[in-house]
């Protein structure tokens, strides 16, 4: 990585982007470069974007993520890297659930049958992504696809903490690398988010570099905490600018919140393995699972602690 390259490469869930939630806002403020994926097919044959846009469901997805368009235009957020997206990983995760004996408990919840009708597939995908009808047949392999894409391109996945069985399994199979608390924007216009990135650029760059170095094993937790403290001080000094009311009355009220960031190492198939553990527990057939031996993938977990 060159000195001019952005630090802290994050994969952000399309669910967060579609819901415009605090994790998406925090990730797009803190990331030097962010990546996401919007699936368009439940078959082996890809569906191109122009064809997908003929679907009312897919247009709903695009409308849900339209708020992030200025971040795409400014080069912060992308849907592919080095000419690749997560479509092959999504298909491979669905194949693994269908065929891998270790993932058999998931088949009760994850339907991996191919959907040959592109319009029906797009409607199912859109319903899940916009949370009109959450579908583990999509969300589980999609999480696995993000894991695979992230590891292949040395990104960290931005994850949220929570009480679900899968999230509990994830926390139990991770090794903590660092933790720090920082203030971030959780509600604001996209223009305000970009402005804050620019206003706090020196402190954000230092925090990004420290966090990525710690994830890569090149720095310890104290470096992240020091950079986080310097960033938090700068945020507080500029808070009256950052949180000033939006000029447009239709824009959301500006809100900041304190979040905890936890950097962790985990196995490459984190989402699939932990979803399978959760499925076993739901099925009342819990068995002790060995800890993964190769913790080669990285994530940053976001937990909201106060507004």
C-alpha positions in Angstrom: 0.0 0.0 0.0 1.4 3.4 -0.9 1.5 6.5 1.3 -1.3 8.1 -0.8 -3.6 5.1 -0.7 -6.6 5.3 1.6 -6.4 3.3 4.9 -9.2 1.3 6.5 -10.9 -0.6 3.7 -14.4 -1.7 4.9 -17.2 -3.8 3.4 -20.5 -2.4 4.4 -23.7 -4.5 4.4 -26.3 -3.5 1.8 -28.9 -4.0 4.6 -27.3 -1.1 6.4 -27.2 1.0 3.3 -30.8 0.3 2.4 -32.0 1.2 5.9 -29.6 4.2 6.2 -28.8 3.0 9.7 -26.1 4.1 12.2 -23.7 1.4 11.1 -23.8 2.7 7.5 -23.3 6.3 8.6 -20.4 5.4 10.9 -18.8 3.1 8.4 -18.9 5.7 5.6 -17.5 8.4 7.9 -14.7 6.2 9.2 -13.7 4.2 6.1 -11.0 5.3 3.7 -12.6 3.1 1.1 -15.9 1.3 1.4 -17.3 -1.6 -0.7 -20.8 -3.1 -0.8 -22.8 -5.6 -3.0 -26.3 -5.5 -4.3 -27.2 -9.0 -5.6 -29.3 -9.3 -8.7 -29.7 -13.0 -9.3 -30.6 -16.3 -7.6 -29.4 -18.3 -10.5 -26.0 -19.2 -12.1 -26.7 -16.7 -14.9 -26.0 -13.1 -13.9 -28.5 -10.3 -14.5 -27.0 -7.1 -15.7 -28.0 -3.8 -14.1 -30.0 -2.5 -17.0 -32.2 -5.6 -17.0 -32.5 -5.4 -13.2 -33.8 -1.9 -13.4 -36.8 -3.1 -15.3 -37.9 -4.7 -12.0 -39.9 -2.5 -9.7 -38.4 -4.3 -6.7 -34.8 -3.6 -7.8 -35.7 0.0 -8.4 -36.9 0.1 -4.8 -33.5 -1.1 -3.7 -31.7 1.6 -5.8 -34.0 4.2 -4.3 -33.2 3.0 -0.8 -29.4 3.4 -1.4 -29.7 6.6 -3.4 -28.7 8.7 -0.4 -25.2 7.2 -0.7 -24.7 8.3 -4.4 -22.5 11.3 -3.6 -20.2 8.9 -1.8 -20.0 6.8 -4.9 -19.3 9.9 -7.0 -16.6 11.0 -4.6 -14.9 7.6 -4.7 -15.5 6.6 -1.1 -18.1 3.8 -1.9 -18.0 1.2 -4.6 -19.8 -2.0 -5.6 -16.7 -3.7 -7.1 -13.0 -3.8 -6.6 -10.4 -4.7 -9.2 -13.2 -5.5 -11.5 -14.8 -8.0 -9.2 -18.0 -8.0 -7.1 -19.4 -10.6 -4.8 -21.8 -12.2 -7.3 -19.7 -15.4 -7.6 -19.3 -15.6 -3.8 -23.0 -15.3 -3.4 -23.6 -18.2 -5.8 -20.8 -20.2 -4.1 -22.3 -19.7 -0.6 -25.7 -20.9 -1.8 -24.0 -23.9 -3.4 -22.1 -24.7 -0.2 -25.3 -24.6 1.9 -26.9 -27.1 -0.5 -23.9 -29.5 -0.5 -21.7 -29.1 2.5 -22.4 -31.6 5.3 -21.2 -29.2 8.0 -23.8 -26.7 6.8 -26.7 -29.1 6.7 -28.5 -27.5 9.7 -28.9 -24.4 7.6 -31.1 -26.1 5.0 -34.1 -25.9 7.3 -33.9 -22.1 7.0 -32.0 -21.4 3.7 -33.7 -22.4 0.5 -31.0 -22.7 -2.1 -33.1 -23.7 -5.1 -32.3 -21.8 -8.3 -34.8 -19.1 -9.3 -34.8 -19.0 -13.1 -37.3 -16.2 -13.4 -35.3 -13.1 -13.0 -38.3 -10.9 -12.1 -39.3 -13.2 -9.3 -35.7 -13.4 -8.1 -35.3 -9.6 -8.2 -38.6 -9.2 -6.2 -37.4 -11.7 -3.6 -34.0 -10.0 -3.3 -35.6 -6.5 -3.1 -38.0 -7.6 -0.4 -35.2 -9.0 1.7 -32.8 -6.1 1.2 -35.4 -3.5 2.1 -36.6 -5.6 5.0 -40.1 -5.8 3.6 -39.8 -9.6 4.1 -36.5 -10.8 5.7 -35.4 -14.0 4.1 -32.5 -16.1 5.5 -32.3 -17.8 2.1 -30.8 -14.5 1.0 -29.3 -12.9 4.1 -27.2 -15.9 5.1 -25.4 -16.5 1.8 -25.1 -12.7 1.3 -23.3 -12.4 4.6 -21.0 -15.2 3.5 -20.4 -13.5 0.1 -19.3 -10.3 1.9 -16.9 -12.3 4.0 -15.3 -13.9 1.0 -15.0 -10.7 -1.0 -13.5 -8.9 2.0 -10.9 -11.5 2.6 -9.9 -11.8 -1.0 -9.2 -8.1 -1.3 -7.9 -7.5 2.3 -10.9 -5.5 3.4 -12.5 -5.8 6.9 -16.3 -6.4 7.2 -18.3 -3.9 9.1 -20.5 -5.9 11.5 -23.1 -4.9 14.0 -23.4 -6.3 17.5 -26.6 -7.8 18.7 -28.4 -10.6 20.6 -29.1 -13.0 17.8 -27.8 -16.6 18.1 -25.7 -16.1 15.0 -24.1 -12.9 16.4 -23.5 -14.7 19.8 -21.7 -17.5 17.9 -19.7 -14.9 16.0 -18.5 -13.2 19.2 -17.5 -16.6 20.7 -15.3 -17.4 17.7 -13.5 -14.1 17.3 -10.2 -12.9 18.7 -10.2 -9.2 19.8 -7.5 -7.0 18.3 -8.6 -3.6 19.6 -11.6 -1.7 21.0 -12.2 2.1 21.2 -15.1 4.5 21.5 -15.6 7.4 19.1 -18.3 9.9 18.3 -19.8 9.7 14.8 -22.7 11.1 12.8 -25.6 8.7 12.8 -28.2 11.0 11.2 -27.4 13.7 8.7 -27.5 14.5 5.1 -24.9 12.8 2.9 -23.4 16.2 2.1 -22.9 16.8 5.9 -21.2 13.4 6.1 -18.8 14.3 3.3 -18.1 17.7 4.8 -17.3 16.1 8.2 -14.9 13.6 6.5 -13.1 16.7 5.0 -13.2 18.7 8.2 -11.7 15.9 10.3 -9.5 14.5 7.6 -6.1 14.5 9.5 -7.6 12.9 12.6 -9.7 10.4 10.5 -6.6 9.4 8.4 -4.6 8.8 11.6 -7.4 6.6 13.1 -7.8 4.7 9.8 -4.1 4.0 9.6 -3.9 2.9 13.2 -6.9 0.6 12.9 -5.8 -1.0 9.7 -2.3 -1.5 11.0 -3.7 -3.2 14.1 -5.9 -5.4 12.0 -2.9 -6.3 9.9 -0.8 -7.1 13.0 1.6 -4.1 12.4 0.5 -2.0 15.4 -1.0 -2.7 18.9 -4.2 -1.6 20.5 -2.6 1.4 22.2 -2.0 3.1 18.8 -5.7 2.7 17.9 -6.8 4.1 21.3 -4.4 7.1 20.9 -5.7 7.9 17.4 -9.3 7.5 18.5 -8.8 9.9 21.4 -7.2 12.5 19.1 -10.1 12.1 16.6 -12.7 12.3 19.5 -11.1 15.6 20.7 -11.2 17.0 17.2 -14.8 16.0 16.8 -15.8 17.7 20.0 -13.9 20.9 19.0 -15.8 21.0 15.8 -19.2 19.7 17.1 -20.9 23.0 16.8 -20.1 23.0 13.0 -20.8 19.3 12.6 -24.2 19.3 14.3 -25.4 22.7 13.1 -29.0 22.5 11.7 -29.3 21.5 8.0 -30.2 24.4 5.7 -32.9 22.3 4.0 -35.9 21.8 6.3 -36.5 18.5 4.5 -33.1 17.1 5.5 -32.9 15.0 8.6 -32.0 16.5 12.0 -28.3 16.1 12.6 -27.4 13.6 15.3 -24.2 12.3 16.7 -23.7 9.2 18.9 -20.9 7.4 20.7 -20.1 4.0 19.3 -17.7 1.3 20.3 -15.5 -0.1 17.5 -14.0 -3.6 18.1 -11.5 -5.0 15.6 -11.5 -8.8 15.5 -9.9 -11.7 13.7 -11.9 -14.7 12.7 -12.2 -17.5 10.2 -12.9 -16.8 6.5 -16.2 -18.6 6.6 -17.3 -16.7 9.7 -20.9 -15.9 8.7 -21.7 -19.4 7.3 -20.1 -21.3 10.2 -21.8 -19.2 12.9 -25.2 -19.3 11.1 -24.9 -23.1 11.1 -24.1 -23.1 14.8 -27.2 -20.9 15.4 -29.3 -23.3 13.3 -28.2 -26.2 15.4 -29.2 -24.4 18.6 -32.7 -23.5 17.2 -33.1 -27.2 16.2 -32.3 -28.2 19.7 -29.4 -30.2 18.5 -26.5 -28.0 19.8 -23.1 -29.7 19.7 -19.8 -28.3 20.8 -18.0 -26.8 17.7 -14.2 -26.7 17.6 -12.7 -23.2 17.5 -11.4 -22.3 14.0 -7.7 -22.7 13.6 -7.1 -20.1 10.9 -8.2 -16.6 12.0 -7.1 -14.9 8.7 -10.1 -12.6 8.1 -10.9 -9.3 9.8 -14.0 -7.4 10.9 -14.8 -4.3 12.8 -17.9 -4.6 15.0 -20.0 -1.5 15.6 -22.0 -1.1 18.8 -24.1 2.1 19.5 -23.8 3.1 23.2 -25.3 6.6 23.4 -26.7 9.6 21.6 
